[in-house]
């Protein structure tokens, strides 16, 4: 049941929560292809720190209702520009890429020039975690510190607002 569940979840995946080592999981755009997920990251694309250099990753996939249905370990394989796998997969990925500027060939050439990582995630031979063994908690983490904070100001009032007396 779980291998069929993993295969079906991968087929329908458009986004997956991928974690590498002890880092928090990131929601990344993925492309399903032949029972694996293909992820693009790098300059000008989505950020996936550590994924390109990792050997394994943990992938969380959602079901039709949007909730978590399976957690699977995956083997990470980075595709090298100019290889047979790159020449086959990168153009398909470029064709699926939304809001991209330029043609598919231009995108693939830019990815190769700028060092973007095209990574294939293949489910490992380990047993995936599915219902009823899924975690009961939400999996939400505390917000990370960021310098992108805006100081909270008092609201602007054009006229003086009088307080009601009781």
Protein Blocks (a to p, Z undefined) as FASTA:
>chain_A
ZZmmmmmmmmmpcbdcddehjbccdddddddeehiacddedehiacdehklmpmbdcddd
ddfkopafbdcddddddddehiaklmmmmmmmmmmpghiecjfklmmmmmmmnopacddd
dddfbdcdddfkbcfbeoiacddddfkbccddddddfbdcddddZZ
